[in-house]
């Protein structure tokens, strides 16, 4: 059963003006990000469990352009 986050839970955003599509986020958080063959970045905005939250935090730390932002935490 997935963990339910109060208040909708943590969310992730990507600043498309900063993103250079290196794909590091997709390597660090494959359950959150997908860099398509068309060169577009797709991602889940809402993080549904602890695993995806940790992956997203790692992607934010590793992004060389600092384009990935995680807001919120397990407490909402």
mmJSON file of the N, C-alpha and C atoms, coordinates in Angstrom:
{"data_MODEL":{"atom_site":{
"group_PDB":["ATOM","ATOM","ATOM","ATOM","ATOM","ATOM","ATOM","ATOM","ATOM","ATOM","ATOM","ATOM","ATOM","ATOM","ATOM","ATOM","ATOM","ATOM","ATOM","ATOM","ATOM","ATOM","ATOM","ATOM","ATOM","ATOM","ATOM","ATOM","ATOM","ATOM","ATOM","ATOM","ATOM","ATOM","ATOM","ATOM","ATOM","ATOM","ATOM","ATOM","ATOM","ATOM","ATOM","ATOM","ATOM","ATOM","ATOM","ATOM","ATOM","ATOM","ATOM","ATOM","ATOM","ATOM","ATOM","ATOM","ATOM","ATOM","ATOM","ATOM","ATOM","ATOM","ATOM","ATOM","ATOM","ATOM","ATOM","ATOM","ATOM","ATOM","ATOM","ATOM","ATOM","ATOM","ATOM","ATOM","ATOM","ATOM","ATOM","ATOM","ATOM","ATOM","ATOM","ATOM","ATOM","ATOM","ATOM","ATOM","ATOM","ATOM","ATOM","ATOM","ATOM","ATOM","ATOM","ATOM","ATOM","ATOM","ATOM","ATOM","ATOM","ATOM","ATOM","ATOM","ATOM","ATOM","ATOM","ATOM","ATOM","ATOM","ATOM","ATOM","ATOM","ATOM","ATOM","ATOM","ATOM","ATOM","ATOM","ATOM","ATOM","ATOM","ATOM","ATOM","ATOM","ATOM","ATOM","ATOM","ATOM","ATOM","ATOM","ATOM","ATOM","ATOM","ATOM","ATOM","ATOM","ATOM","ATOM","ATOM","ATOM","ATOM","ATOM","ATOM","ATOM","ATOM","ATOM","ATOM","ATOM","ATOM","ATOM","ATOM","ATOM","ATOM","ATOM","ATOM","ATOM","ATOM","ATOM","ATOM","ATOM","ATOM","ATOM","ATOM","ATOM","ATOM","ATOM","ATOM","ATOM","ATOM","ATOM","ATOM","ATOM","ATOM","ATOM","ATOM","ATOM","ATOM","ATOM","ATOM","ATOM","ATOM","ATOM","ATOM","ATOM","ATOM","ATOM","ATOM","ATOM","ATOM","ATOM","ATOM","ATOM","ATOM","ATOM","ATOM","ATOM","ATOM","ATOM","ATOM","ATOM","ATOM","ATOM","ATOM","ATOM","ATOM","ATOM","ATOM","ATOM","ATOM","ATOM","ATOM","ATOM","ATOM","ATOM","ATOM","ATOM","ATOM","ATOM","ATOM","ATOM","ATOM","ATOM","ATOM","ATOM","ATOM","ATOM","ATOM"],
"id":[1,2,3,4,5,6,7,8,9,10,11,12,13,14,15,16,17,18,19,20,21,22,23,24,25,26,27,28,29,30,31,32,33,34,35,36,37,38,39,40,41,42,43,44,45,46,47,48,49,50,51,52,53,54,55,56,57,58,59,60,61,62,63,64,65,66,67,68,69,70,71,72,73,74,75,76,77,78,79,80,81,82,83,84,85,86,87,88,89,90,91,92,93,94,95,96,97,98,99,100,101,102,103,104,105,106,107,108,109,110,111,112,113,114,115,116,117,118,119,120,121,122,123,124,125,126,127,128,129,130,131,132,133,134,135,136,137,138,139,140,141,142,143,144,145,146,147,148,149,150,151,152,153,154,155,156,157,158,159,160,161,162,163,164,165,166,167,168,169,170,171,172,173,174,175,176,177,178,179,180,181,182,183,184,185,186,187,188,189,190,191,192,193,194,195,196,197,198,199,200,201,202,203,204,205,206,207,208,209,210,211,212,213,214,215,216,217,218,219,220,221,222,223,224,225,226,227,228],
"type_symbol":["N","C","C","N","C","C","N","C","C","N","C","C","N","C","C","N","C","C","N","C","C","N","C","C","N","C","C","N","C","C","N","C","C","N","C","C","N","C","C","N","C","C","N","C","C","N","C","C","N","C","C","N","C","C","N","C","C","N","C","C","N","C","C","N","C","C","N","C","C","N","C","C","N","C","C","N","C","C","N","C","C","N","C","C","N","C","C","N","C","C","N","C","C","N","C","C","N","C","C","N","C","C","N","C","C","N","C","C","N","C","C","N","C","C","N","C","C","N","C","C","N","C","C","N","C","C","N","C","C","N","C","C","N","C","C","N","C","C","N","C","C","N","C","C","N","C","C","N","C","C","N","C","C","N","C","C","N","C","C","N","C","C","N","C","C","N","C","C","N","C","C","N","C","C","N","C","C","N","C","C","N","C","C","N","C","C","N","C","C","N","C","C","N","C","C","N","C","C","N","C","C","N","C","C","N","C","C","N","C","C","N","C","C","N","C","C","N","C","C","N","C","C","N","C","C","N","C","C"],
"label_atom_id":["N","CA","C","N","CA","C","N","CA","C","N","CA","C","N","CA","C","N","CA","C","N","CA","C","N","CA","C","N","CA","C","N","CA","C","N","CA","C","N","CA","C","N","CA","C","N","CA","C","N","CA","C","N","CA","C","N","CA","C","N","CA","C","N","CA","C","N","CA","C","N","CA","C","N","CA","C","N","CA","C","N","CA","C","N","CA","C","N","CA","C","N","CA","C","N","CA","C","N","CA","C","N","CA","C","N","CA","C","N","CA","C","N","CA","C","N","CA","C","N","CA","C","N","CA","C","N","CA","C","N","CA","C","N","CA","C","N","CA","C","N","CA","C","N","CA","C","N","CA","C","N","CA","C","N","CA","C","N","CA","C","N","CA","C","N","CA","C","N","CA","C","N","CA","C","N","CA","C","N","CA","C","N","CA","C","N","CA","C","N","CA","C","N","CA","C","N","CA","C","N","CA","C","N","CA","C","N","CA","C","N","CA","C","N","CA","C","N","CA","C","N","CA","C","N","CA","C","N","CA","C","N","CA","C","N","CA","C","N","CA","C","N","CA","C","N","CA","C","N","CA","C","N","CA","C","N","CA","C","N","CA","C","N","CA","C"],
"label_alt_id":[null,null,null,null,null,null,null,null,null,null,null,null,null,null,null,null,null,null,null,null,null,null,null,null,null,null,null,null,null,null,null,null,null,null,null,null,null,null,null,null,null,null,null,null,null,null,null,null,null,null,null,null,null,null,null,null,null,null,null,null,null,null,null,null,null,null,null,null,null,null,null,null,null,null,null,null,null,null,null,null,null,null,null,null,null,null,null,null,null,null,null,null,null,null,null,null,null,null,null,null,null,null,null,null,null,null,null,null,null,null,null,null,null,null,null,null,null,null,null,null,null,null,null,null,null,null,null,null,null,null,null,null,null,null,null,null,null,null,null,null,null,null,null,null,null,null,null,null,null,null,null,null,null,null,null,null,null,null,null,null,null,null,null,null,null,null,null,null,null,null,null,null,null,null,null,null,null,null,null,null,null,null,null,null,null,null,null,null,null,null,null,null,null,null,null,null,null,null,null,null,null,null,null,null,null,null,null,null,null,null,null,null,null,null,null,null,null,null,null,null,null,null,null,null,null,null,null,null],
"label_comp_id":["UNK","UNK","UNK","UNK","UNK","UNK","UNK","UNK","UNK","UNK","UNK","UNK","UNK","UNK","UNK","UNK","UNK","UNK","UNK","UNK","UNK","UNK","UNK","UNK","UNK","UNK","UNK","UNK","UNK","UNK","UNK","UNK","UNK","UNK","UNK","UNK","UNK","UNK","UNK","UNK","UNK","UNK","UNK","UNK","UNK","UNK","UNK","UNK","UNK","UNK","UNK","UNK","UNK","UNK","UNK","UNK","UNK","UNK","UNK","UNK","UNK","UNK","UNK","UNK","UNK","UNK","UNK","UNK","UNK","UNK","UNK","UNK","UNK","UNK","UNK","UNK","UNK","UNK","UNK","UNK","UNK","UNK","UNK","UNK","UNK","UNK","UNK","UNK","UNK","UNK","UNK","UNK","UNK","UNK","UNK","UNK","UNK","UNK","UNK","UNK","UNK","UNK","UNK","UNK","UNK","UNK","UNK","UNK","UNK","UNK","UNK","UNK","UNK","UNK","UNK","UNK","UNK","UNK","UNK","UNK","UNK","UNK","UNK","UNK","UNK","UNK","UNK","UNK","UNK","UNK","UNK","UNK","UNK","UNK","UNK","UNK","UNK","UNK","UNK","UNK","UNK","UNK","UNK","UNK","UNK","UNK","UNK","UNK","UNK","UNK","UNK","UNK","UNK","UNK","UNK","UNK","UNK","UNK","UNK","UNK","UNK","UNK","UNK","UNK","UNK","UNK","UNK","UNK","UNK","UNK","UNK","UNK","UNK","UNK","UNK","UNK","UNK","UNK","UNK","UNK","UNK","UNK","UNK","UNK","UNK","UNK","UNK","UNK","UNK","UNK","UNK","UNK","UNK","UNK","UNK","UNK","UNK","UNK","UNK","UNK","UNK","UNK","UNK","UNK","UNK","UNK","UNK","UNK","UNK","UNK","UNK","UNK","UNK","UNK","UNK","UNK","UNK","UNK","UNK","UNK","UNK","UNK","UNK","UNK","UNK","UNK","UNK","UNK"],
"label_asym_id":["A","A","A","A","A","A","A","A","A","A","A","A","A","A","A","A","A","A","A","A","A","A","A","A","A","A","A","A","A","A","A","A","A","A","A","A","A","A","A","A","A","A","A","A","A","A","A","A","A","A","A","A","A","A","A","A","A","A","A","A","A","A","A","A","A","A","A","A","A","A","A","A","A","A","A","A","A","A","A","A","A","A","A","A","A","A","A","A","A","A","A","A","A","A","A","A","A","A","A","A","A","A","A","A","A","A","A","A","A","A","A","A","A","A","A","A","A","A","A","A","A","A","A","A","A","A","A","A","A","A","A","A","A","A","A","A","A","A","A","A","A","A","A","A","A","A","A","A","A","A","A","A","A","A","A","A","A","A","A","A","A","A","A","A","A","A","A","A","A","A","A","A","A","A","A","A","A","A","A","A","A","A","A","A","A","A","A","A","A","A","A","A","A","A","A","A","A","A","A","A","A","A","A","A","A","A","A","A","A","A","A","A","A","A","A","A","A","A","A","A","A","A","A","A","A","A","A","A"],
"label_entity_id":["1","1","1","1","1","1","1","1","1","1","1","1","1","1","1","1","1","1","1","1","1","1","1","1","1","1","1","1","1","1","1","1","1","1","1","1","1","1","1","1","1","1","1","1","1","1","1","1","1","1","1","1","1","1","1","1","1","1","1","1","1","1","1","1","1","1","1","1","1","1","1","1","1","1","1","1","1","1","1","1","1","1","1","1","1","1","1","1","1","1","1","1","1","1","1","1","1","1","1","1","1","1","1","1","1","1","1","1","1","1","1","1","1","1","1","1","1","1","1","1","1","1","1","1","1","1","1","1","1","1","1","1","1","1","1","1","1","1","1","1","1","1","1","1","1","1","1","1","1","1","1","1","1","1","1","1","1","1","1","1","1","1","1","1","1","1","1","1","1","1","1","1","1","1","1","1","1","1","1","1","1","1","1","1","1","1","1","1","1","1","1","1","1","1","1","1","1","1","1","1","1","1","1","1","1","1","1","1","1","1","1","1","1","1","1","1","1","1","1","1","1","1","1","1","1","1","1","1"],
"label_seq_id":[1,1,1,2,2,2,3,3,3,4,4,4,5,5,5,6,6,6,7,7,7,8,8,8,9,9,9,10,10,10,11,11,11,12,12,12,13,13,13,14,14,14,15,15,15,16,16,16,17,17,17,18,18,18,19,19,19,20,20,20,21,21,21,22,22,22,23,23,23,24,24,24,25,25,25,26,26,26,27,27,27,28,28,28,29,29,29,30,30,30,31,31,31,32,32,32,33,33,33,34,34,34,35,35,35,36,36,36,37,37,37,38,38,38,39,39,39,40,40,40,41,41,41,42,42,42,43,43,43,44,44,44,45,45,45,46,46,46,47,47,47,48,48,48,49,49,49,50,50,50,51,51,51,52,52,52,53,53,53,54,54,54,55,55,55,56,56,56,57,57,57,58,58,58,59,59,59,60,60,60,61,61,61,62,62,62,63,63,63,64,64,64,65,65,65,66,66,66,67,67,67,68,68,68,69,69,69,70,70,70,71,71,71,72,72,72,73,73,73,74,74,74,75,75,75,76,76,76],
"pdbx_PDB_ins_code":[null,null,null,null,null,null,null,null,null,null,null,null,null,null,null,null,null,null,null,null,null,null,null,null,null,null,null,null,null,null,null,null,null,null,null,null,null,null,null,null,null,null,null,null,null,null,null,null,null,null,null,null,null,null,null,null,null,null,null,null,null,null,null,null,null,null,null,null,null,null,null,null,null,null,null,null,null,null,null,null,null,null,null,null,null,null,null,null,null,null,null,null,null,null,null,null,null,null,null,null,null,null,null,null,null,null,null,null,null,null,null,null,null,null,null,null,null,null,null,null,null,null,null,null,null,null,null,null,null,null,null,null,null,null,null,null,null,null,null,null,null,null,null,null,null,null,null,null,null,null,null,null,null,null,null,null,null,null,null,null,null,null,null,null,null,null,null,null,null,null,null,null,null,null,null,null,null,null,null,null,null,null,null,null,null,null,null,null,null,null,null,null,null,null,null,null,null,null,null,null,null,null,null,null,null,null,null,null,null,null,null,null,null,null,null,null,null,null,null,null,null,null,null,null,null,null,null,null],
"Cartn_x":[0.845,0.0,0.889,0.667,1.505,1.287,2.342,2.285,1.496,0.594,-0.2,0.398,0.614,1.2,0.1,0.116,-0.867,-0.682,-1.762,-1.671,-1.188,-1.289,-0.869,0.569,1.353,2.713,3.712,4.944,6.032,5.781,6.312,6.201,7.572,7.691,8.946,8.671,9.626,9.509,10.863,10.815,12.032,11.963,13.01,13.115,13.617,12.71,13.058,14.042,14.141,15.126,16.542,16.663,17.983,18.353,17.348,17.58,18.267,19.363,20.108,19.952,19.046,18.707,19.895,20.731,21.845,21.349,20.196,19.621,20.105,20.872,21.354,20.181,19.164,17.982,17.306,17.248,16.635,17.461,18.778,19.625,19.473,19.383,19.278,17.878,16.867,15.477,14.644,14.901,14.192,12.691,12.245,10.812,10.125,10.912,10.368,10.548,11.72,12.062,12.217,11.9,12.128,12.582,13.746,14.243,13.947,12.923,12.45,13.397,13.219,14.035,13.812,12.684,12.402,13.123,13.909,14.673,13.881,12.678,11.853,11.943,11.972,11.999,10.576,10.22,8.914,9.169,8.286,8.474,7.164,7.132,5.984,6.105,5.05,5.089,4.829,4.025,3.688,4.44,5.094,5.876,5.018,4.894,3.892,4.397,5.696,6.19,7.608,8.11,9.441,10.545,10.418,11.451,11.563,10.418,10.477,10.918,10.568,11.021,12.543,13.11,14.575,15.26,14.694,15.258,15.237,14.12,13.988,14.98,15.176,16.146,17.557,17.898,19.21,19.356,18.303,18.34,18.549,17.892,18.055,19.488,20.072,21.459,22.445,22.158,23.103,22.948,21.867,21.633,22.699,23.515,24.581,24.057,22.841,22.266,21.357,21.213,20.348,18.934,18.44,17.119,16.021,16.384,15.398,15.2,13.924,13.602,12.55,12.811,11.843,11.293,9.978,9.314,8.437,8.46,7.656,8.422,7.825,8.453,7.368,7.729,6.778,5.637,5.89,4.869,3.937,4.13,3.262,3.835],
"Cartn_y":[-1.186,0.0,1.249,2.168,3.367,4.252,4.902,5.85,7.063,7.548,8.736,9.942,10.989,12.197,13.208,13.8,14.842,16.053,16.728,17.947,17.722,16.499,16.223,15.786,16.0,15.502,16.323,15.814,16.508,16.621,17.683,17.909,18.249,18.013,18.293,19.243,20.106,20.997,21.086,21.423,21.589,22.95,23.731,25.033,24.772,24.856,24.542,25.533,26.722,27.692,27.301,26.569,26.127,24.74,23.895,22.499,22.418,21.655,21.443,20.016,19.246,17.889,16.93,17.041,16.104,14.7,14.583,13.28,12.674,13.407,12.886,12.61,13.458,13.246,11.916,11.579,10.318,9.112,9.284,8.198,8.03,9.148,9.106,8.75,9.131,8.922,8.385,7.144,6.599,6.432,6.378,6.274,7.632,8.695,10.057,10.739,10.584,11.294,10.347,10.868,10.128,11.123,10.891,11.703,10.926,11.358,10.642,10.736,9.845,9.863,11.134,11.799,13.063,14.237,13.951,14.985,15.777,15.331,16.032,15.338,16.135,15.615,15.52,14.342,14.128,13.698,14.128,13.768,13.828,13.078,13.117,14.361,15.113,16.305,15.962,14.948,14.546,13.266,13.262,12.097,11.256,9.976,9.145,8.281,8.085,7.23,7.638,7.011,7.365,7.104,6.036,5.71,6.794,7.232,8.264,9.603,9.867,11.1,11.102,9.996,9.91,10.007,9.352,9.448,10.896,11.59,12.972,13.883,13.661,14.466,14.259,13.022,12.731,13.397,13.361,14.009,15.515,16.117,17.556,17.876,17.022,17.246,17.084,16.186,15.864,16.721,17.449,18.241,19.331,19.288,20.28,21.696,21.816,23.131,23.612,22.796,23.094,23.443,22.679,22.925,22.151,21.136,20.284,20.783,20.975,21.442,20.516,20.065,19.259,20.132,20.235,21.035,20.115,20.361,19.555,18.362,17.676,16.508,15.541,14.529,13.511,14.089,15.199,15.796,16.73,16.855,17.689,19.015],
"Cartn_z":[0.0,0.0,0.0,-0.95,-1.002,0.217,0.616,1.717,1.264,2.102,1.77,2.467,1.717,2.259,2.565,3.758,4.071,3.166,2.831,2.023,0.607,0.109,-1.257,-1.376,-0.339,-0.299,-1.078,-1.13,-1.808,-3.307,-3.869,-5.313,-5.874,-7.154,-7.83,-8.987,-9.247,-10.408,-11.094,-12.371,-13.168,-13.841,-13.67,-14.329,-15.749,-16.702,-18.091,-18.698,-18.119,-18.612,-18.207,-17.113,-16.644,-17.159,-17.363,-17.752,-19.11,-19.166,-20.411,-20.933,-20.322,-20.762,-20.738,-19.706,-19.558,-19.231,-18.584,-18.271,-16.969,-16.195,-14.914,-13.988,-14.036,-13.197,-13.535,-14.815,-15.228,-14.778,-14.69,-14.193,-12.684,-11.968,-10.509,-10.03,-10.799,-10.381,-11.544,-11.952,-13.115,-12.902,-11.643,-11.373,-11.403,-11.522,-11.503,-12.858,-13.47,-14.696,-15.87,-17.059,-18.294,-19.356,-19.895,-20.995,-22.27,-22.984,-24.161,-25.332,-26.287,-27.496,-28.297,-28.037,-28.718,-28.063,-27.0,-26.327,-25.302,-24.978,-23.996,-22.651,-21.605,-20.246,-19.722,-19.26,-18.639,-17.205,-16.3,-14.896,-14.142,-13.055,-12.148,-11.291,-11.193,-10.348,-8.888,-8.667,-7.309,-6.971,-5.829,-5.405,-4.477,-4.805,-4.151,-3.011,-2.898,-1.819,-1.428,-0.387,0.125,-0.895,-1.668,-2.655,-3.73,-4.275,-5.303,-4.714,-3.469,-2.824,-2.691,-2.252,-2.115,-3.474,-4.49,-5.841,-6.321,-6.095,-6.54,-5.819,-4.536,-3.781,-4.327,-4.669,-5.235,-6.608,-7.415,-8.723,-8.572,-7.59,-7.352,-6.937,-6.094,-5.653,-6.805,-7.731,-8.8,-10.054,-10.172,-11.385,-11.514,-12.568,-12.702,-12.943,-13.426,-13.701,-12.561,-11.529,-10.39,-10.853,-11.823,-12.388,-11.679,-10.906,-10.234,-8.798,-8.428,-7.091,-6.486,-5.266,-4.522,-3.417,-3.347,-2.308,-1.475,-0.175,0.721,1.215,2.151,2.731,3.157,3.866,4.272,5.107,5.768,6.622,5.858,4.56,3.742,3.564],
"occupancy":[1.0,1.0,1.0,1.0,1.0,1.0,1.0,1.0,1.0,1.0,1.0,1.0,1.0,1.0,1.0,1.0,1.0,1.0,1.0,1.0,1.0,1.0,1.0,1.0,1.0,1.0,1.0,1.0,1.0,1.0,1.0,1.0,1.0,1.0,1.0,1.0,1.0,1.0,1.0,1.0,1.0,1.0,1.0,1.0,1.0,1.0,1.0,1.0,1.0,1.0,1.0,1.0,1.0,1.0,1.0,1.0,1.0,1.0,1.0,1.0,1.0,1.0,1.0,1.0,1.0,1.0,1.0,1.0,1.0,1.0,1.0,1.0,1.0,1.0,1.0,1.0,1.0,1.0,1.0,1.0,1.0,1.0,1.0,1.0,1.0,1.0,1.0,1.0,1.0,1.0,1.0,1.0,1.0,1.0,1.0,1.0,1.0,1.0,1.0,1.0,1.0,1.0,1.0,1.0,1.0,1.0,1.0,1.0,1.0,1.0,1.0,1.0,1.0,1.0,1.0,1.0,1.0,1.0,1.0,1.0,1.0,1.0,1.0,1.0,1.0,1.0,1.0,1.0,1.0,1.0,1.0,1.0,1.0,1.0,1.0,1.0,1.0,1.0,1.0,1.0,1.0,1.0,1.0,1.0,1.0,1.0,1.0,1.0,1.0,1.0,1.0,1.0,1.0,1.0,1.0,1.0,1.0,1.0,1.0,1.0,1.0,1.0,1.0,1.0,1.0,1.0,1.0,1.0,1.0,1.0,1.0,1.0,1.0,1.0,1.0,1.0,1.0,1.0,1.0,1.0,1.0,1.0,1.0,1.0,1.0,1.0,1.0,1.0,1.0,1.0,1.0,1.0,1.0,1.0,1.0,1.0,1.0,1.0,1.0,1.0,1.0,1.0,1.0,1.0,1.0,1.0,1.0,1.0,1.0,1.0,1.0,1.0,1.0,1.0,1.0,1.0,1.0,1.0,1.0,1.0,1.0,1.0,1.0,1.0,1.0,1.0,1.0,1.0],
"B_iso_or_equiv":[0.0,0.0,0.0,0.0,0.0,0.0,0.0,0.0,0.0,0.0,0.0,0.0,0.0,0.0,0.0,0.0,0.0,0.0,0.0,0.0,0.0,0.0,0.0,0.0,0.0,0.0,0.0,0.0,0.0,0.0,0.0,0.0,0.0,0.0,0.0,0.0,0.0,0.0,0.0,0.0,0.0,0.0,0.0,0.0,0.0,0.0,0.0,0.0,0.0,0.0,0.0,0.0,0.0,0.0,0.0,0.0,0.0,0.0,0.0,0.0,0.0,0.0,0.0,0.0,0.0,0.0,0.0,0.0,0.0,0.0,0.0,0.0,0.0,0.0,0.0,0.0,0.0,0.0,0.0,0.0,0.0,0.0,0.0,0.0,0.0,0.0,0.0,0.0,0.0,0.0,0.0,0.0,0.0,0.0,0.0,0.0,0.0,0.0,0.0,0.0,0.0,0.0,0.0,0.0,0.0,0.0,0.0,0.0,0.0,0.0,0.0,0.0,0.0,0.0,0.0,0.0,0.0,0.0,0.0,0.0,0.0,0.0,0.0,0.0,0.0,0.0,0.0,0.0,0.0,0.0,0.0,0.0,0.0,0.0,0.0,0.0,0.0,0.0,0.0,0.0,0.0,0.0,0.0,0.0,0.0,0.0,0.0,0.0,0.0,0.0,0.0,0.0,0.0,0.0,0.0,0.0,0.0,0.0,0.0,0.0,0.0,0.0,0.0,0.0,0.0,0.0,0.0,0.0,0.0,0.0,0.0,0.0,0.0,0.0,0.0,0.0,0.0,0.0,0.0,0.0,0.0,0.0,0.0,0.0,0.0,0.0,0.0,0.0,0.0,0.0,0.0,0.0,0.0,0.0,0.0,0.0,0.0,0.0,0.0,0.0,0.0,0.0,0.0,0.0,0.0,0.0,0.0,0.0,0.0,0.0,0.0,0.0,0.0,0.0,0.0,0.0,0.0,0.0,0.0,0.0,0.0,0.0,0.0,0.0,0.0,0.0,0.0,0.0],
"pdbx_formal_charge":[null,null,null,null,null,null,null,null,null,null,null,null,null,null,null,null,null,null,null,null,null,null,null,null,null,null,null,null,null,null,null,null,null,null,null,null,null,null,null,null,null,null,null,null,null,null,null,null,null,null,null,null,null,null,null,null,null,null,null,null,null,null,null,null,null,null,null,null,null,null,null,null,null,null,null,null,null,null,null,null,null,null,null,null,null,null,null,null,null,null,null,null,null,null,null,null,null,null,null,null,null,null,null,null,null,null,null,null,null,null,null,null,null,null,null,null,null,null,null,null,null,null,null,null,null,null,null,null,null,null,null,null,null,null,null,null,null,null,null,null,null,null,null,null,null,null,null,null,null,null,null,null,null,null,null,null,null,null,null,null,null,null,null,null,null,null,null,null,null,null,null,null,null,null,null,null,null,null,null,null,null,null,null,null,null,null,null,null,null,null,null,null,null,null,null,null,null,null,null,null,null,null,null,null,null,null,null,null,null,null,null,null,null,null,null,null,null,null,null,null,null,null,null,null,null,null,null,null],
"auth_seq_id":[1,1,1,2,2,2,3,3,3,4,4,4,5,5,5,6,6,6,7,7,7,8,8,8,9,9,9,10,10,10,11,11,11,12,12,12,13,13,13,14,14,14,15,15,15,16,16,16,17,17,17,18,18,18,19,19,19,20,20,20,21,21,21,22,22,22,23,23,23,24,24,24,25,25,25,26,26,26,27,27,27,28,28,28,29,29,29,30,30,30,31,31,31,32,32,32,33,33,33,34,34,34,35,35,35,36,36,36,37,37,37,38,38,38,39,39,39,40,40,40,41,41,41,42,42,42,43,43,43,44,44,44,45,45,45,46,46,46,47,47,47,48,48,48,49,49,49,50,50,50,51,51,51,52,52,52,53,53,53,54,54,54,55,55,55,56,56,56,57,57,57,58,58,58,59,59,59,60,60,60,61,61,61,62,62,62,63,63,63,64,64,64,65,65,65,66,66,66,67,67,67,68,68,68,69,69,69,70,70,70,71,71,71,72,72,72,73,73,73,74,74,74,75,75,75,76,76,76],
"auth_comp_id":["UNK","UNK","UNK","UNK","UNK","UNK","UNK","UNK","UNK","UNK","UNK","UNK","UNK","UNK","UNK","UNK","UNK","UNK","UNK","UNK","UNK","UNK","UNK","UNK","UNK","UNK","UNK","UNK","UNK","UNK","UNK","UNK","UNK","UNK","UNK","UNK","UNK","UNK","UNK","UNK","UNK","UNK","UNK","UNK","UNK","UNK","UNK","UNK","UNK","UNK","UNK","UNK","UNK","UNK","UNK","UNK","UNK","UNK","UNK","UNK","UNK","UNK","UNK","UNK","UNK","UNK","UNK","UNK","UNK","UNK","UNK","UNK","UNK","UNK","UNK","UNK","UNK","UNK","UNK","UNK","UNK","UNK","UNK","UNK","UNK","UNK","UNK","UNK","UNK","UNK","UNK","UNK","UNK","UNK","UNK","UNK","UNK","UNK","UNK","UNK","UNK","UNK","UNK","UNK","UNK","UNK","UNK","UNK","UNK","UNK","UNK","UNK","UNK","UNK","UNK","UNK","UNK","UNK","UNK","UNK","UNK","UNK","UNK","UNK","UNK","UNK","UNK","UNK","UNK","UNK","UNK","UNK","UNK","UNK","UNK","UNK","UNK","UNK","UNK","UNK","UNK","UNK","UNK","UNK","UNK","UNK","UNK","UNK","UNK","UNK","UNK","UNK","UNK","UNK","UNK","UNK","UNK","UNK","UNK","UNK","UNK","UNK","UNK","UNK","UNK","UNK","UNK","UNK","UNK","UNK","UNK","UNK","UNK","UNK","UNK","UNK","UNK","UNK","UNK","UNK","UNK","UNK","UNK","UNK","UNK","UNK","UNK","UNK","UNK","UNK","UNK","UNK","UNK","UNK","UNK","UNK","UNK","UNK","UNK","UNK","UNK","UNK","UNK","UNK","UNK","UNK","UNK","UNK","UNK","UNK","UNK","UNK","UNK","UNK","UNK","UNK","UNK","UNK","UNK","UNK","UNK","UNK","UNK","UNK","UNK","UNK","UNK","UNK"],
"auth_asym_id":["A","A","A","A","A","A","A","A","A","A","A","A","A","A","A","A","A","A","A","A","A","A","A","A","A","A","A","A","A","A","A","A","A","A","A","A","A","A","A","A","A","A","A","A","A","A","A","A","A","A","A","A","A","A","A","A","A","A","A","A","A","A","A","A","A","A","A","A","A","A","A","A","A","A","A","A","A","A","A","A","A","A","A","A","A","A","A","A","A","A","A","A","A","A","A","A","A","A","A","A","A","A","A","A","A","A","A","A","A","A","A","A","A","A","A","A","A","A","A","A","A","A","A","A","A","A","A","A","A","A","A","A","A","A","A","A","A","A","A","A","A","A","A","A","A","A","A","A","A","A","A","A","A","A","A","A","A","A","A","A","A","A","A","A","A","A","A","A","A","A","A","A","A","A","A","A","A","A","A","A","A","A","A","A","A","A","A","A","A","A","A","A","A","A","A","A","A","A","A","A","A","A","A","A","A","A","A","A","A","A","A","A","A","A","A","A","A","A","A","A","A","A","A","A","A","A","A","A"],
"auth_atom_id":["N","CA","C","N","CA","C","N","CA","C","N","CA","C","N","CA","C","N","CA","C","N","CA","C","N","CA","C","N","CA","C","N","CA","C","N","CA","C","N","CA","C","N","CA","C","N","CA","C","N","CA","C","N","CA","C","N","CA","C","N","CA","C","N","CA","C","N","CA","C","N","CA","C","N","CA","C","N","CA","C","N","CA","C","N","CA","C","N","CA","C","N","CA","C","N","CA","C","N","CA","C","N","CA","C","N","CA","C","N","CA","C","N","CA","C","N","CA","C","N","CA","C","N","CA","C","N","CA","C","N","CA","C","N","CA","C","N","CA","C","N","CA","C","N","CA","C","N","CA","C","N","CA","C","N","CA","C","N","CA","C","N","CA","C","N","CA","C","N","CA","C","N","CA","C","N","CA","C","N","CA","C","N","CA","C","N","CA","C","N","CA","C","N","CA","C","N","CA","C","N","CA","C","N","CA","C","N","CA","C","N","CA","C","N","CA","C","N","CA","C","N","CA","C","N","CA","C","N","CA","C","N","CA","C","N","CA","C","N","CA","C","N","CA","C","N","CA","C","N","CA","C","N","CA","C","N","CA","C","N","CA","C","N","CA","C"],
"pdbx_PDB_model_num":[1,1,1,1,1,1,1,1,1,1,1,1,1,1,1,1,1,1,1,1,1,1,1,1,1,1,1,1,1,1,1,1,1,1,1,1,1,1,1,1,1,1,1,1,1,1,1,1,1,1,1,1,1,1,1,1,1,1,1,1,1,1,1,1,1,1,1,1,1,1,1,1,1,1,1,1,1,1,1,1,1,1,1,1,1,1,1,1,1,1,1,1,1,1,1,1,1,1,1,1,1,1,1,1,1,1,1,1,1,1,1,1,1,1,1,1,1,1,1,1,1,1,1,1,1,1,1,1,1,1,1,1,1,1,1,1,1,1,1,1,1,1,1,1,1,1,1,1,1,1,1,1,1,1,1,1,1,1,1,1,1,1,1,1,1,1,1,1,1,1,1,1,1,1,1,1,1,1,1,1,1,1,1,1,1,1,1,1,1,1,1,1,1,1,1,1,1,1,1,1,1,1,1,1,1,1,1,1,1,1,1,1,1,1,1,1,1,1,1,1,1,1,1,1,1,1,1,1]
}}}
